[in-house]
Amino acid sequence: TLRNSHFLALYPEMRERAVIGAHYHEVIKAELDPNLHNAVGVFDANAELVDRLMRHGEAHLVYERMMSGDRHILVNEYRTPDNETLVLYTDISELKRRERK
């Protein structure tokens, strides 16, 4: 079950797809769709989708996503003891700007 207003603030274009009852793979596929998201940089969306789905069962995943507008998102994905998934999205843009100075 997905319910996170912070996620939708970071990914407003996902409002129709990131709904209660959406499956993990559906949300991740939409998140990586270059027609929907505002991620920047060169990456292979299909390869990243396969990697994310293969690693989904791991206890903890951490990665960064570079977004348009000089925004950077840190993603922490956790598996809970009852086999649910908890994903925390943190805007680390200010930290990245300070690192560049």
N, C-alpha and C positions, 0 to 999 in steps of 0.2 A: 504494500500500500504506500502510495506516495502522497505526501502532504507537506509542502515546504514553501512558504511565501518568499523566503530568502532566495531559494533556487530560482523561483520565477522572476524575482527582481533582477537576478544576474542573467537569466535566459528568458526574457519576456516572450520571445517567439515560440517558446515551448508550452505556452499556456494551454493550448488545445491537446497536447500530447502527454504532458506530465500531469495526469489526473489520478485521482484515487482509483486503485485497481489496475493501473498500468503496470505491465511487467518490466523488469529490469532491462531486458534486451531491447524492448521497444523504446524506452526512454534513452538508452545509450545510443542506439541507432539514430534516433532523431537528434540527439545532442551533437553527434558527429556529422550530420548531414550538412554539407557545405551550402546548401540552399536555405537552411534554416538558422544556423548559428552564426555568430559574429567572431568566431575564432580566427586568428591570423597566423601567418607563418606557413611553412611548407610541411605538410604532413599527409600521409596516406590514410584517409578516413577508413577505408576497408581494412587495412592492416591494423589500425588502432582498434577498430571494432572487434576483430578476431582476437587481438591481444587482451582487450578488456574482458571479453566473454570467457576466454580461457582462464584468466586470472581471477575471475569473479568469486571463486570458491576459497581464495586465500583469506587468511585471517585479517590482513591489513594491506591496503594499497595506498600509495601516495603519489600524486603527480601534479604538475602545474599545467595550466591552460593559459596561453596568451590570447587575449581578446583585443578587438579593435579599440581605439581610443586610449591606448597605453594602459589597458587594464590587464591585470594578472590574477588568476584564480588558483588557489591551492585546493586540491581535492583530496580528502581523506575518506577512504572507503573501509568500513569495518563489517565483519560478519559477527552477528550476535550469537550467544549460546543456543538460541532457539532457531538458528539458521536464517534469520532475517538479515537484511542489509541496511546499514546506516551509512549515509554519505553526507559528509560535511563539506560545504563549499565556503571558502574564506577569501575575501577580496584582499590580496596582498599587494595591491598597486602602489600604495604609499611606501611600503618597505622596498619594493623594487626600484622606485625612483630614488630613494635615499642611497641604495647600494650603488647606483650609477654615479653619484656625486663624489 
